[in-house]
Amino acid sequence: MAVPKRRTSKSKQGMRRSHHHLKSKGVQYCPRCNEPVLPHRVCGQCGFYQGRDAIVIKTAAAAEGS
Ligand SMILES: [Zn+2]
């Protein structure tokens, strides 16, 4: 099995790990209810997407009525 010839220096280790940070998600806000939503996703609170109701959100009140 191949074995590293020498220990990775703290400098090289740091250089490698400099890319390990997490990228923040591009959070946007729903134009109708102002809840935070991810881009290109339907709003989880009101079902709004592309200027219309993409999905119907079931609420406790709506479930009782039907
Ligand atoms: Zn919304």
N, CA, C, O and the ligand as a Tripos MOL2 file, in Angstrom:
@<TRIPOS>MOLECULE
protein
  265   263    67     0     0
PROTEIN
NO_CHARGES

@<TRIPOS>ATOM
      1 N           0.8360   -1.1900    0.0000 N.3       1 MET1
      2 CA          0.0000    0.0000    0.0000 C.3       1 MET1
      3 C           0.8760    1.2470    0.0000 C.2       1 MET1
      4 O           1.8850    1.3070    0.7030 O.2       1 MET1
      5 N           0.4910    2.2210   -0.7800 N.am      2 ALA2
      6 CA          1.2490    3.4750   -0.8410 C.3       2 ALA2
      7 C           1.1270    4.2300    0.4730 C.2       2 ALA2
      8 O           0.0490    4.3350    1.0580 O.2       2 ALA2
      9 N           2.2560    4.7500    0.9180 N.am      3 VAL3
     10 CA          2.3010    5.4690    2.1930 C.3       3 VAL3
     11 C           2.9230    6.8460    1.9440 C.2       3 VAL3
     12 O           3.9040    6.9350    1.2070 O.2       3 VAL3
     13 N           2.3930    7.9130    2.5270 N.am      4 PRO4
     14 CA          2.9850    9.2470    2.3280 C.3       4 PRO4
     15 C           4.4240    9.2860    2.8350 C.2       4 PRO4
     16 O           4.7370    8.7380    3.8920 O.2       4 PRO4
     17 N           5.2860    9.9350    2.0750 N.am      5 LYS5
     18 CA          6.7060    9.9740    2.4380 C.3       5 LYS5
     19 C           6.9340   10.8210    3.6780 C.2       5 LYS5
     20 O           7.7310   10.4770    4.5500 O.2       5 LYS5
     21 N           6.2060   11.9520    3.7390 N.am      6 ARG6
     22 CA          6.3840   12.7960    4.9270 C.3       6 ARG6
     23 C           5.0540   13.3920    5.3750 C.2       6 ARG6
     24 O           4.0800   13.4760    4.6260 O.2       6 ARG6
     25 N           5.0710   13.7930    6.6180 N.am      7 ARG7
     26 CA          3.8950   14.3770    7.2430 C.3       7 ARG7
     27 C           3.4890   15.6720    6.5230 C.2       7 ARG7
     28 O           4.3500   16.4700    6.1540 O.2       7 ARG7
     29 N           2.1750   15.8800    6.3240 N.am      8 THR8
     30 CA          1.6900   17.1180    5.7100 C.3       8 THR8
     31 C           1.9530   18.2790    6.6730 C.2       8 THR8
     32 O           1.5710   18.2230    7.8410 O.2       8 THR8
     33 N           2.6050   19.3240    6.1740 N.am      9 SER9
     34 CA          2.9130   20.4690    7.0290 C.3       9 SER9
     35 C           1.6350   21.2040    7.4270 C.2       9 SER9
     36 O           0.6190   21.1210    6.7370 O.2       9 SER9
     37 N           1.6980   21.9100    8.5280 N.am     10 LYS10
     38 CA          0.5360   22.6810    8.9950 C.3      10 LYS10
     39 C           0.1150   23.6990    7.9460 C.2      10 LYS10
     40 O          -1.0680   24.0050    7.8030 O.2      10 LYS10
     41 N           1.1000   24.2240    7.2100 N.am     11 SER11
     42 CA          0.8120   25.1930    6.1510 C.3      11 SER11
     43 C          -0.0060   24.5510    5.0340 C.2      11 SER11
     44 O          -1.0330   25.0910    4.6220 O.2      11 SER11
     45 N           0.4500   23.3960    4.5450 N.am     12 LYS12
     46 CA         -0.2520   22.6930    3.4530 C.3      12 LYS12
     47 C          -1.6350   22.2440    3.9150 C.2      12 LYS12
     48 O          -2.6110   22.3150    3.1690 O.2      12 LYS12
     49 N          -1.6930   21.7850    5.1490 N.am     13 GLN13
     50 CA         -2.9660   21.3530    5.7210 C.3      13 GLN13
     51 C          -3.9560   22.5180    5.7590 C.2      13 GLN13
     52 O          -5.1380   22.3700    5.4470 O.2      13 GLN13
     53 N          -3.4360   23.6710    6.1490 N.am     14 GLY14
     54 CA         -4.2780   24.8690    6.2070 C.3      14 GLY14
     55 C          -4.7200   25.3050    4.8280 C.2      14 GLY14
     56 O          -5.8590   25.7310    4.6400 O.2      14 GLY14
     57 N          -3.8020   25.1970    3.8390 N.am     15 MET15
     58 CA         -4.1430   25.5670    2.4610 C.3      15 MET15
     59 C          -5.2740   24.6890    1.9440 C.2      15 MET15
     60 O          -6.2010   25.1760    1.2970 O.2      15 MET15
     61 N          -5.1930   23.3880    2.2330 N.am     16 ARG16
     62 CA         -6.2340   22.4480    1.7880 C.3      16 ARG16
     63 C          -7.5570   22.7890    2.4640 C.2      16 ARG16
     64 O          -8.6070   22.8160    1.8210 O.2      16 ARG16
     65 N          -7.4940   23.0470    3.7610 N.am     17 ARG17
     66 CA         -8.7250   23.2760    4.5240 C.3      17 ARG17
     67 C          -9.3210   24.6630    4.2960 C.2      17 ARG17
     68 O         -10.4300   24.9450    4.7490 O.2      17 ARG17
     69 N          -8.5940   25.5240    3.6010 N.am     18 SER18
     70 CA         -9.1240   26.8610    3.3420 C.3      18 SER18
     71 C         -10.3700   26.8110    2.4670 C.2      18 SER18
     72 O         -11.1280   27.7790    2.4070 O.2      18 SER18
     73 N         -10.5850   25.6770    1.7840 N.am     19 HIS19
     74 CA        -11.7650   25.5310    0.9160 C.3      19 HIS19
     75 C         -12.8950   24.7710    1.6060 C.2      19 HIS19
     76 O         -13.9270   24.5090    0.9880 O.2      19 HIS19
     77 N         -12.7150   24.4150    2.8730 N.am     20 HIS20
     78 CA        -13.7070   23.5800    3.5470 C.3      20 HIS20
     79 C         -14.8860   24.3470    4.1210 C.2      20 HIS20
     80 O         -15.7990   23.7460    4.6860 O.2      20 HIS20
     81 N         -14.8770   25.6510    3.9850 N.am     21 HIS21
     82 CA        -15.9670   26.4350    4.5670 C.3      21 HIS21
     83 C         -17.2750   26.1560    3.8380 C.2      21 HIS21
     84 O         -17.2640   25.7440    2.6780 O.2      21 HIS21
     85 N         -18.4030   26.3780    4.5120 N.am     22 LEU22
     86 CA        -19.7270   26.1870    3.9360 C.3      22 LEU22
     87 C         -20.1490   27.4620    3.2160 C.2      22 LEU22
     88 O         -19.8400   28.5770    3.6370 O.2      22 LEU22
     89 N         -20.8570   27.2570    2.1300 N.am     23 LYS23
     90 CA        -21.3810   28.4100    1.3890 C.3      23 LYS23
     91 C         -22.7810   28.7010    1.8830 C.2      23 LYS23
     92 O         -23.5700   27.7890    2.1280 O.2      23 LYS23
     93 N         -23.0790   29.9760    2.0260 N.am     24 SER24
     94 CA        -24.4170   30.3450    2.4720 C.3      24 SER24
     95 C         -25.4100   30.1460    1.3350 C.2      24 SER24
     96 O         -25.0850   30.3650    0.1680 O.2      24 SER24
     97 N         -26.6290   29.7270    1.6890 N.am     25 LYS25
     98 CA        -27.6910   29.5480    0.7000 C.3      25 LYS25
     99 C         -28.2170   30.9260    0.2980 C.2      25 LYS25
    100 O         -28.3170   31.8390    1.1180 O.2      25 LYS25
    101 N         -28.5480   31.0460   -0.9770 N.am     26 GLY26
    102 CA        -29.0900   32.3240   -1.4610 C.3      26 GLY26
    103 C         -30.5430   32.4660   -1.0900 C.2      26 GLY26
    104 O         -31.4300   32.2390   -1.9120 O.2      26 GLY26
    105 N         -30.7920   32.8500    0.1710 N.am     27 VAL27
    106 CA        -32.1640   32.9250    0.6600 C.3      27 VAL27
    107 C         -32.8530   34.1660    0.1050 C.2      27 VAL27
    108 O         -32.3160   35.2710    0.1730 O.2      27 VAL27
    109 N         -34.0450   33.9700   -0.4430 N.am     28 GLN28
    110 CA        -34.8730   35.0790   -0.9010 C.3      28 GLN28
    111 C         -36.1470   35.0900   -0.0670 C.2      28 GLN28
    112 O         -36.3420   34.2290    0.7910 O.2      28 GLN28
    113 N         -37.0210   36.0760   -0.3220 N.am     29 TYR29
    114 CA        -38.2430   36.1970    0.4610 C.3      29 TYR29
    115 C         -39.4590   36.1630   -0.4480 C.2      29 TYR29
    116 O         -39.4750   36.7870   -1.5090 O.2      29 TYR29
    117 N         -40.4700   35.4310   -0.0220 N.am     30 CYS30
    118 CA        -41.6950   35.2820   -0.8010 C.3      30 CYS30
    119 C         -42.3210   36.6540   -1.0300 C.2      30 CYS30
    120 O         -42.4950   37.4170   -0.0800 O.2      30 CYS30
    121 N         -42.6650   36.9800   -2.2890 N.am     31 PRO31
    122 CA        -43.2460   38.3040   -2.5540 C.3      31 PRO31
    123 C         -44.6390   38.4730   -1.9530 C.2      31 PRO31
    124 O         -45.1010   39.6000   -1.7740 O.2      31 PRO31
    125 N         -45.3130   37.3630   -1.6390 N.am     32 ARG32
    126 CA        -46.6690   37.4680   -1.1130 C.3      32 ARG32
    127 C         -46.6990   37.4480    0.4140 C.2      32 ARG32
    128 O         -47.3590   38.2880    1.0250 O.2      32 ARG32
    129 N         -45.9930   36.5000    1.0420 N.am     33 CYS33
    130 CA        -46.0970   36.3880    2.5040 C.3      33 CYS33
    131 C         -44.7990   36.7490    3.2120 C.2      33 CYS33
    132 O         -44.7480   36.7330    4.4420 O.2      33 CYS33
    133 N         -43.7360   37.0780    2.4520 N.am     34 ASN34
    134 CA        -42.4550   37.5180    3.0240 C.3      34 ASN34
    135 C         -41.7420   36.4650    3.8480 C.2      34 ASN34
    136 O         -40.8470   36.7980    4.6250 O.2      34 ASN34
    137 N         -42.1170   35.1880    3.6970 N.am     35 GLU35
    138 CA        -41.3810   34.1280    4.3710 C.3      35 GLU35
    139 C         -40.0910   33.8410    3.5990 C.2      35 GLU35
    140 O         -40.0840   33.9900    2.3770 O.2      35 GLU35
    141 N         -38.9960   33.4360    4.2590 N.am     36 PRO36
    142 CA        -37.7740   33.0930    3.5180 C.3      36 PRO36
    143 C         -37.9780   31.8350    2.6700 C.2      36 PRO36
    144 O         -38.4910   30.8310    3.1640 O.2      36 PRO36
    145 N         -37.5820   31.8860    1.4110 N.am     37 VAL37
    146 CA        -37.6800   30.7410    0.4980 C.3      37 VAL37
    147 C         -36.3740   30.6030   -0.2730 C.2      37 VAL37
    148 O         -35.6770   31.5910   -0.5040 O.2      37 VAL37
    149 N         -36.0440   29.3740   -0.6730 N.am     38 LEU38
    150 CA        -34.8710   29.1470   -1.5090 C.3      38 LEU38
    151 C         -35.2430   29.4830   -2.9570 C.2      38 LEU38
    152 O         -36.3960   29.3000   -3.3490 O.2      38 LEU38
    153 N         -34.2890   29.9690   -3.7530 N.am     39 PRO39
    154 CA        -34.5890   30.3170   -5.1330 C.3      39 PRO39
    155 C         -35.0370   29.1060   -5.9450 C.2      39 PRO39
    156 O         -34.5290   28.0020   -5.7470 O.2      39 PRO39
    157 N         -35.9750   29.3050   -6.8470 N.am     40 HIS40
    158 CA        -36.5440   28.2710   -7.7260 C.3      40 HIS40
    159 C         -37.3140   27.2150   -6.9440 C.2      40 HIS40
    160 O         -37.4470   26.0750   -7.3880 O.2      40 HIS40
    161 N         -37.8260   27.6090   -5.7620 N.am     41 ARG41
    162 CA        -38.6480   26.7060   -4.9620 C.3      41 ARG41
    163 C         -39.9770   27.3820   -4.6560 C.2      41 ARG41
    164 O         -40.0670   28.6040   -4.5380 O.2      41 ARG41
    165 N         -41.0140   26.5410   -4.5320 N.am     42 VAL42
    166 CA        -42.3210   27.0190   -4.1310 C.3      42 VAL42
    167 C         -42.2550   27.4500   -2.6640 C.2      42 VAL42
    168 O         -41.5720   26.8280   -1.8500 O.2      42 VAL42
    169 N         -42.9690   28.5120   -2.3480 N.am     43 CYS43
    170 CA        -43.0200   28.9690   -0.9590 C.3      43 CYS43
    171 C         -43.7200   27.9170   -0.1060 C.2      43 CYS43
    172 O         -44.8190   27.4780   -0.4430 O.2      43 CYS43
    173 N         -43.0940   27.5120    0.9920 N.am     44 GLY44
    174 CA        -43.6610   26.4960    1.8660 C.3      44 GLY44
    175 C         -44.8170   27.0000    2.7040 C.2      44 GLY44
    176 O         -45.6160   26.2070    3.2020 O.2      44 GLY44
    177 N         -44.9160   28.3160    2.8650 N.am     45 GLN45
    178 CA        -45.9600   28.8860    3.7050 C.3      45 GLN45
    179 C         -47.2640   29.0850    2.9420 C.2      45 GLN45
    180 O         -48.3350   28.7670    3.4590 O.2      45 GLN45
    181 N         -47.1890   29.6100    1.7120 N.am     46 CYS46
    182 CA        -48.4170   29.9340    0.9780 C.3      46 CYS46
    183 C         -48.5060   29.2320   -0.3760 C.2      46 CYS46
    184 O         -49.5310   29.3580   -1.0460 O.2      46 CYS46
    185 N         -47.4750   28.4970   -0.8100 N.am     47 GLY47
    186 CA        -47.5370   27.7720   -2.0770 C.3      47 GLY47
    187 C         -47.3950   28.6430   -3.3020 C.2      47 GLY47
    188 O         -47.7360   28.2170   -4.4060 O.2      47 GLY47
    189 N         -46.8940   29.8600   -3.1310 N.am     48 PHE48
    190 CA        -46.7730   30.8230   -4.2230 C.3      48 PHE48
    191 C         -45.4930   30.5780   -5.0050 C.2      48 PHE48
    192 O         -44.4220   30.4100   -4.4230 O.2      48 PHE48
    193 N         -45.6110   30.5580   -6.3460 N.am     49 TYR49
    194 CA        -44.4200   30.4480   -7.1960 C.3      49 TYR49
    195 C         -44.7600   30.9340   -8.5980 C.2      49 TYR49
    196 O         -45.8260   30.6080   -9.1190 O.2      49 TYR49
    197 N         -43.8820   31.6970   -9.2100 N.am     50 GLN50
    198 CA        -44.0320   32.2030  -10.5850 C.3      50 GLN50
    199 C         -45.3430   32.9760  -10.7430 C.2      50 GLN50
    200 O         -46.0200   32.8600  -11.7640 O.2      50 GLN50
    201 N         -45.6900   33.7530   -9.7390 N.am     51 GLY51
    202 CA        -46.8600   34.6220   -9.8440 C.3      51 GLY51
    203 C         -48.2040   33.9390   -9.6920 C.2      51 GLY51
    204 O         -49.2370   34.5190  -10.0240 O.2      51 GLY51
    205 N         -48.2010   32.6750   -9.1790 N.am     52 ARG52
    206 CA        -49.4860   31.9870   -8.9960 C.3      52 ARG52
    207 C         -49.3520   30.9850   -7.8510 C.2      52 ARG52
    208 O         -48.2610   30.7680   -7.3240 O.2      52 ARG52
    209 N         -50.4900   30.3710   -7.4720 N.am     53 ASP53
    210 CA        -50.4790   29.3150   -6.4680 C.3      53 ASP53
    211 C         -50.0220   28.0240   -7.1350 C.2      53 ASP53
    212 O         -50.7990   27.4040   -7.8610 O.2      53 ASP53
    213 N         -48.7870   27.6080   -6.9080 N.am     54 ALA54
    214 CA        -48.2550   26.3970   -7.5430 C.3      54 ALA54
    215 C         -48.7910   25.1450   -6.8580 C.2      54 ALA54
    216 O         -49.0760   24.1480   -7.5200 O.2      54 ALA54
    217 N         -48.9300   25.1940   -5.5380 N.am     55 ILE55
    218 CA        -49.4740   24.0710   -4.7770 C.3      55 ILE55
    219 C         -50.4780   24.6180   -3.7780 C.2      55 ILE55
    220 O         -50.4220   25.7930   -3.4150 O.2      55 ILE55
    221 N         -51.3920   23.7730   -3.3330 N.am     56 VAL56
    222 CA        -52.3640   24.1770   -2.3210 C.3      56 VAL56
    223 C         -51.8500   23.7010   -0.9720 C.2      56 VAL56
    224 O         -51.6470   22.5060   -0.7530 O.2      56 VAL56
    225 N         -51.6410   24.6570   -0.0700 N.am     57 ILE57
    226 CA        -51.1480   24.3370    1.2680 C.3      57 ILE57
    227 C         -52.3450   23.9310    2.1420 C.2      57 ILE57
    228 O         -53.3230   24.6680    2.2740 O.2      57 ILE57
    229 N         -52.2330   22.7300    2.7330 N.am     58 LYS58
    230 CA        -53.2860   22.2660    3.6320 C.3      58 LYS58
    231 C         -53.0640   22.8680    5.0100 C.2      58 LYS58
    232 O         -52.0060   22.6970    5.6150 O.2      58 LYS58
    233 N         -54.0680   23.5680    5.4930 N.am     59 THR59
    234 CA        -54.0130   24.1180    6.8510 C.3      59 THR59
    235 C         -55.0150   23.3620    7.7160 C.2      59 THR59
    236 O         -55.8560   22.6300    7.1930 O.2      59 THR59
    237 N         -54.9360   23.5310    9.0190 N.am     60 ALA60
    238 CA        -55.8300   22.8610    9.9460 C.3      60 ALA60
    239 C         -57.2760   23.2840    9.6880 C.2      60 ALA60
    240 O         -58.1860   22.4580    9.7560 O.2      60 ALA60
    241 N         -57.4880   24.5620    9.3940 N.am     61 ALA61
    242 CA        -58.8260   25.0850    9.1580 C.3      61 ALA61
    243 C         -59.4040   24.5190    7.8560 C.2      61 ALA61
    244 O         -60.5840   24.1750    7.7990 O.2      61 ALA61
    245 N         -58.5520   24.4210    6.7870 N.am     62 ALA62
    246 CA        -59.0030   23.9280    5.4930 C.3      62 ALA62
    247 C         -59.3360   22.4420    5.5720 C.2      62 ALA62
    248 O         -60.2810   21.9820    4.9300 O.2      62 ALA62
    249 N         -58.5550   21.6780    6.3660 N.am     63 ALA63
    250 CA        -58.7760   20.2380    6.4890 C.3      63 ALA63
    251 C         -60.1040   19.9560    7.1800 C.2      63 ALA63
    252 O         -60.7860   18.9920    6.8330 O.2      63 ALA63
    253 N         -60.4840   20.7890    8.1630 N.am     64 GLU64
    254 CA        -61.7470   20.6060    8.8590 C.3      64 GLU64
    255 C         -62.9150   20.9080    7.9600 C.2      64 GLU64
    256 O         -63.9430   20.2350    8.0390 O.2      64 GLU64
    257 N         -62.7850   21.9060    7.1010 N.am     65 GLY65
    258 CA        -63.8760   22.3260    6.2190 C.3      65 GLY65
    259 C         -64.2090   21.2960    5.1520 C.2      65 GLY65
    260 O         -65.3770   21.1490    4.7920 O.2      65 GLY65
    261 N         -63.2210   20.5820    4.6380 N.am     66 SER66
    262 CA        -63.4550   19.6600    3.5180 C.3      66 SER66
    263 C         -63.8340   18.2540    3.9820 C.2      66 SER66
    264 O         -64.0610   17.3710    3.1540 O.2      66 SER66
    265 ZN        -45.3130   32.7280    0.5230 Zn       67 ZN67
@<TRIPOS>BOND
     1     1     2 1
     2     2     3 1
     3     3     4 2
     4     3     5 am
     5     5     6 1
     6     6     7 1
     7     7     8 2
     8     7     9 am
     9     9    10 1
    10    10    11 1
    11    11    12 2
    12    11    13 am
    13    13    14 1
    14    14    15 1
    15    15    16 2
    16    15    17 am
    17    17    18 1
    18    18    19 1
    19    19    20 2
    20    19    21 am
    21    21    22 1
    22    22    23 1
    23    23    24 2
    24    23    25 am
    25    25    26 1
    26    26    27 1
    27    27    28 2
    28    27    29 am
    29    29    30 1
    30    30    31 1
    31    31    32 2
    32    31    33 am
    33    33    34 1
    34    34    35 1
    35    35    36 2
    36    35    37 am
    37    37    38 1
    38    38    39 1
    39    39    40 2
    40    39    41 am
    41    41    42 1
    42    42    43 1
    43    43    44 2
    44    43    45 am
    45    45    46 1
    46    46    47 1
    47    47    48 2
    48    47    49 am
    49    49    50 1
    50    50    51 1
    51    51    52 2
    52    51    53 am
    53    53    54 1
    54    54    55 1
    55    55    56 2
    56    55    57 am
    57    57    58 1
    58    58    59 1
    59    59    60 2
    60    59    61 am
    61    61    62 1
    62    62    63 1
    63    63    64 2
    64    63    65 am
    65    65    66 1
    66    66    67 1
    67    67    68 2
    68    67    69 am
    69    69    70 1
    70    70    71 1
    71    71    72 2
    72    71    73 am
    73    73    74 1
    74    74    75 1
    75    75    76 2
    76    75    77 am
    77    77    78 1
    78    78    79 1
    79    79    80 2
    80    79    81 am
    81    81    82 1
    82    82    83 1
    83    83    84 2
    84    83    85 am
    85    85    86 1
    86    86    87 1
    87    87    88 2
    88    87    89 am
    89    89    90 1
    90    90    91 1
    91    91    92 2
    92    91    93 am
    93    93    94 1
    94    94    95 1
    95    95    96 2
    96    95    97 am
    97    97    98 1
    98    98    99 1
    99    99   100 2
   100    99   101 am
   101   101   102 1
   102   102   103 1
   103   103   104 2
   104   103   105 am
   105   105   106 1
   106   106   107 1
   107   107   108 2
   108   107   109 am
   109   109   110 1
   110   110   111 1
   111   111   112 2
   112   111   113 am
   113   113   114 1
   114   114   115 1
   115   115   116 2
   116   115   117 am
   117   117   118 1
   118   118   119 1
   119   119   120 2
   120   119   121 am
   121   121   122 1
   122   122   123 1
   123   123   124 2
   124   123   125 am
   125   125   126 1
   126   126   127 1
   127   127   128 2
   128   127   129 am
   129   129   130 1
   130   130   131 1
   131   131   132 2
   132   131   133 am
   133   133   134 1
   134   134   135 1
   135   135   136 2
   136   135   137 am
   137   137   138 1
   138   138   139 1
   139   139   140 2
   140   139   141 am
   141   141   142 1
   142   142   143 1
   143   143   144 2
   144   143   145 am
   145   145   146 1
   146   146   147 1
   147   147   148 2
   148   147   149 am
   149   149   150 1
   150   150   151 1
   151   151   152 2
   152   151   153 am
   153   153   154 1
   154   154   155 1
   155   155   156 2
   156   155   157 am
   157   157   158 1
   158   158   159 1
   159   159   160 2
   160   159   161 am
   161   161   162 1
   162   162   163 1
   163   163   164 2
   164   163   165 am
   165   165   166 1
   166   166   167 1
   167   167   168 2
   168   167   169 am
   169   169   170 1
   170   170   171 1
   171   171   172 2
   172   171   173 am
   173   173   174 1
   174   174   175 1
   175   175   176 2
   176   175   177 am
   177   177   178 1
   178   178   179 1
   179   179   180 2
   180   179   181 am
   181   181   182 1
   182   182   183 1
   183   183   184 2
   184   183   185 am
   185   185   186 1
   186   186   187 1
   187   187   188 2
   188   187   189 am
   189   189   190 1
   190   190   191 1
   191   191   192 2
   192   191   193 am
   193   193   194 1
   194   194   195 1
   195   195   196 2
   196   195   197 am
   197   197   198 1
   198   198   199 1
   199   199   200 2
   200   199   201 am
   201   201   202 1
   202   202   203 1
   203   203   204 2
   204   203   205 am
   205   205   206 1
   206   206   207 1
   207   207   208 2
   208   207   209 am
   209   209   210 1
   210   210   211 1
   211   211   212 2
   212   211   213 am
   213   213   214 1
   214   214   215 1
   215   215   216 2
   216   215   217 am
   217   217   218 1
   218   218   219 1
   219   219   220 2
   220   219   221 am
   221   221   222 1
   222   222   223 1
   223   223   224 2
   224   223   225 am
   225   225   226 1
   226   226   227 1
   227   227   228 2
   228   227   229 am
   229   229   230 1
   230   230   231 1
   231   231   232 2
   232   231   233 am
   233   233   234 1
   234   234   235 1
   235   235   236 2
   236   235   237 am
   237   237   238 1
   238   238   239 1
   239   239   240 2
   240   239   241 am
   241   241   242 1
   242   242   243 1
   243   243   244 2
   244   243   245 am
   245   245   246 1
   246   246   247 1
   247   247   248 2
   248   247   249 am
   249   249   250 1
   250   250   251 1
   251   251   252 2
   252   251   253 am
   253   253   254 1
   254   254   255 1
   255   255   256 2
   256   255   257 am
   257   257   258 1
   258   258   259 1
   259   259   260 2
   260   259   261 am
   261   261   262 1
   262   262   263 1
   263   263   264 2
@<TRIPOS>SUBSTRUCTURE
     1 MET1         2 RESIDUE 1 A MET
     2 ALA2         6 RESIDUE 1 A ALA
     3 VAL3        10 RESIDUE 1 A VAL
     4 PRO4        14 RESIDUE 1 A PRO
     5 LYS5        18 RESIDUE 1 A LYS
     6 ARG6        22 RESIDUE 1 A ARG
     7 ARG7        26 RESIDUE 1 A ARG
     8 THR8        30 RESIDUE 1 A THR
     9 SER9        34 RESIDUE 1 A SER
    10 LYS10       38 RESIDUE 1 A LYS
    11 SER11       42 RESIDUE 1 A SER
    12 LYS12       46 RESIDUE 1 A LYS
    13 GLN13       50 RESIDUE 1 A GLN
    14 GLY14       54 RESIDUE 1 A GLY
    15 MET15       58 RESIDUE 1 A MET
    16 ARG16       62 RESIDUE 1 A ARG
    17 ARG17       66 RESIDUE 1 A ARG
    18 SER18       70 RESIDUE 1 A SER
    19 HIS19       74 RESIDUE 1 A HIS
    20 HIS20       78 RESIDUE 1 A HIS
    21 HIS21       82 RESIDUE 1 A HIS
    22 LEU22       86 RESIDUE 1 A LEU
    23 LYS23       90 RESIDUE 1 A LYS
    24 SER24       94 RESIDUE 1 A SER
    25 LYS25       98 RESIDUE 1 A LYS
    26 GLY26      102 RESIDUE 1 A GLY
    27 VAL27      106 RESIDUE 1 A VAL
    28 GLN28      110 RESIDUE 1 A GLN
    29 TYR29      114 RESIDUE 1 A TYR
    30 CYS30      118 RESIDUE 1 A CYS
    31 PRO31      122 RESIDUE 1 A PRO
    32 ARG32      126 RESIDUE 1 A ARG
    33 CYS33      130 RESIDUE 1 A CYS
    34 ASN34      134 RESIDUE 1 A ASN
    35 GLU35      138 RESIDUE 1 A GLU
    36 PRO36      142 RESIDUE 1 A PRO
    37 VAL37      146 RESIDUE 1 A VAL
    38 LEU38      150 RESIDUE 1 A LEU
    39 PRO39      154 RESIDUE 1 A PRO
    40 HIS40      158 RESIDUE 1 A HIS
    41 ARG41      162 RESIDUE 1 A ARG
    42 VAL42      166 RESIDUE 1 A VAL
    43 CYS43      170 RESIDUE 1 A CYS
    44 GLY44      174 RESIDUE 1 A GLY
    45 GLN45      178 RESIDUE 1 A GLN
    46 CYS46      182 RESIDUE 1 A CYS
    47 GLY47      186 RESIDUE 1 A GLY
    48 PHE48      190 RESIDUE 1 A PHE
    49 TYR49      194 RESIDUE 1 A TYR
    50 GLN50      198 RESIDUE 1 A GLN
    51 GLY51      202 RESIDUE 1 A GLY
    52 ARG52      206 RESIDUE 1 A ARG
    53 ASP53      210 RESIDUE 1 A ASP
    54 ALA54      214 RESIDUE 1 A ALA
    55 ILE55      218 RESIDUE 1 A ILE
    56 VAL56      222 RESIDUE 1 A VAL
    57 ILE57      226 RESIDUE 1 A ILE
    58 LYS58      230 RESIDUE 1 A LYS
    59 THR59      234 RESIDUE 1 A THR
    60 ALA60      238 RESIDUE 1 A ALA
    61 ALA61      242 RESIDUE 1 A ALA
    62 ALA62      246 RESIDUE 1 A ALA
    63 ALA63      250 RESIDUE 1 A ALA
    64 GLU64      254 RESIDUE 1 A GLU
    65 GLY65      258 RESIDUE 1 A GLY
    66 SER66      262 RESIDUE 1 A SER
    67 ZN67       265 GROUP 0 **** ****
